[in-house]
């Protein structure tokens, strides 16, 4: 096996693993969205239930619902929106260059694969950072609810 063959195989394998990583992040984001939507449903139901008996608690439930909806919107916008992800293989029209020496074309394509790998790394990094931020925001939602309740009772009772 020549060096160029080995480099091409390694580069393609690397880009495939980045696709798998992106798919994993998408699955995790979908799971997180399911949890958030469930929490939104519970807090809205609690809001509706408390509306007739305790308007203070109902208002806290409403504010927490809005907070969770904002988290869900950020999750969809930053982690689940469809974007072009770098392709594993280049398109035929870009590879079919009879005027360029085949070995030179292979090296140029390796440089293109490297660029696609770097683009994929940035997208994966950005999505994973946002996914982690949103998960932390969801994890602190009970603290947010308690803070809203404390403020509501201190200033609006």
C-alpha positions as CSV (number, residue, x, y, z in Angstrom):
1,X,0.0,0.0,0.0
2,X,1.4,3.4,-1.0
3,X,1.5,6.3,1.4
4,X,-1.2,8.2,-0.5
5,X,-3.6,5.2,-0.3
6,X,-3.0,4.9,3.5
7,X,-3.6,8.7,3.9
8,X,-6.8,8.6,1.9
9,X,-8.1,5.6,3.9
10,X,-7.3,7.3,7.2
11,X,-8.8,10.6,6.1
12,X,-12.1,9.0,5.0
13,X,-12.2,6.9,8.2
14,X,-11.7,10.1,10.2
15,X,-14.5,11.9,8.4
16,X,-16.8,8.9,8.9
17,X,-16.2,9.0,12.6
18,X,-17.1,12.6,12.7
19,X,-20.4,11.8,11.0
20,X,-21.1,9.2,13.6
21,X,-20.2,11.7,16.4
22,X,-22.6,14.3,14.9
23,X,-25.3,11.7,14.7
24,X,-24.7,10.8,18.4
25,X,-25.0,14.5,19.4
26,X,-28.3,14.7,17.4
27,X,-29.7,11.7,19.2
28,X,-28.7,13.1,22.5
29,X,-30.3,16.4,21.6
30,X,-33.5,14.7,20.6
31,X,-33.6,12.8,23.9
32,X,-33.0,16.1,25.8
33,X,-35.8,17.7,23.8
34,X,-38.1,14.9,24.8
35,X,-37.3,15.5,28.5
36,X,-37.8,19.3,28.1
37,X,-41.2,18.9,26.3
38,X,-42.3,16.5,29.1
39,X,-41.3,19.1,31.7
40,X,-43.1,21.8,29.8
41,X,-46.2,19.7,29.8
42,X,-46.0,19.0,33.5
43,X,-45.4,22.7,34.4
44,X,-48.3,23.9,32.2
45,X,-50.6,21.3,33.7
46,X,-49.5,22.4,37.2
47,X,-50.1,26.0,36.2
48,X,-53.6,25.2,35.0
49,X,-54.3,23.2,38.1
50,X,-53.1,25.9,40.5
51,X,-54.7,28.8,38.7
52,X,-58.0,28.6,40.6
53,X,-56.4,27.9,44.0
54,X,-53.0,29.6,44.4
55,X,-52.2,32.2,41.8
56,X,-48.7,32.7,43.3
57,X,-47.7,29.1,42.6
58,X,-49.5,29.3,39.3
59,X,-47.4,32.3,38.2
60,X,-44.2,30.5,39.2
61,X,-45.3,27.5,37.2
62,X,-46.0,29.7,34.2
63,X,-42.6,31.4,34.4
64,X,-40.8,28.1,34.7
65,X,-42.8,26.9,31.7
66,X,-41.6,29.9,29.7
67,X,-38.0,29.2,30.9
68,X,-38.3,25.6,29.7
69,X,-39.8,26.7,26.3
70,X,-36.8,29.0,25.8
71,X,-34.4,26.2,26.6
72,X,-36.3,24.0,24.1
73,X,-36.1,26.7,21.4
74,X,-32.3,27.1,22.0
75,X,-31.9,23.3,21.7
76,X,-33.7,23.1,18.4
77,X,-32.0,26.2,17.0
78,X,-28.4,25.3,18.1
79,X,-28.4,21.5,18.0
80,X,-31.2,20.2,15.8
81,X,-31.5,22.5,12.9
82,X,-30.6,21.0,9.5
83,X,-27.4,22.3,8.2
84,X,-25.0,21.1,5.6
85,X,-22.5,18.7,7.2
86,X,-19.2,18.2,5.4
87,X,-19.6,15.3,2.9
88,X,-17.4,12.2,3.2
89,X,-16.7,12.1,-0.5
90,X,-16.4,15.0,-2.9
91,X,-18.8,15.3,-5.8
92,X,-18.0,13.8,-9.2
93,X,-17.8,17.1,-11.0
94,X,-15.1,18.3,-8.6
95,X,-13.1,15.1,-8.9
96,X,-13.3,14.6,-12.6
97,X,-10.5,17.0,-13.6
98,X,-8.8,15.4,-16.7
99,X,-6.5,18.5,-17.0
100,X,-4.9,17.8,-13.5
101,X,-2.4,14.9,-13.0
102,X,-4.1,12.1,-11.0
103,X,-1.6,12.1,-8.2
104,X,-1.8,15.8,-7.8
105,X,-5.6,15.5,-7.8
106,X,-5.4,12.9,-5.0
107,X,-3.2,15.3,-2.9
108,X,-5.6,18.2,-3.5
109,X,-8.5,16.0,-2.5
110,X,-6.7,15.0,0.7
111,X,-6.3,18.7,1.5
112,X,-10.0,19.2,0.8
113,X,-10.8,16.3,3.2
114,X,-8.7,18.0,5.9
115,X,-10.8,21.1,5.4
116,X,-14.0,19.1,5.7
117,X,-12.7,17.4,8.8
118,X,-11.9,20.8,10.4
119,X,-15.4,22.1,9.4
120,X,-17.0,19.0,10.9
121,X,-14.9,19.4,14.1
122,X,-16.2,23.0,14.5
123,X,-19.8,22.0,14.0
124,X,-19.5,19.1,16.4
125,X,-17.8,21.3,19.0
126,X,-20.3,24.0,18.8
127,X,-23.3,21.7,19.0
128,X,-21.9,19.8,21.9
129,X,-21.1,23.0,23.8
130,X,-24.7,24.2,23.3
131,X,-26.1,20.8,24.2
132,X,-24.2,20.8,27.5
133,X,-25.2,24.4,28.2
134,X,-28.9,23.6,27.7
135,X,-28.6,20.4,29.8
136,X,-27.1,22.5,32.6
137,X,-29.9,25.0,32.2
138,X,-32.5,22.3,32.6
139,X,-30.6,20.8,35.6
140,X,-30.8,24.1,37.4
141,X,-34.5,24.7,36.6
142,X,-35.5,23.6,40.1
143,X,-33.2,26.3,41.5
144,X,-34.7,28.7,39.0
145,X,-38.2,27.8,40.2
146,X,-37.3,28.2,43.9
147,X,-35.7,31.6,43.2
148,X,-38.8,32.8,41.3
149,X,-41.0,31.5,44.1
150,X,-38.9,33.3,46.7
151,X,-39.0,36.6,44.7
152,X,-42.7,36.2,44.2
153,X,-43.4,35.7,47.9
154,X,-41.0,38.4,49.0
155,X,-42.2,41.1,46.7
156,X,-45.7,40.2,45.5
157,X,-47.6,38.9,48.5
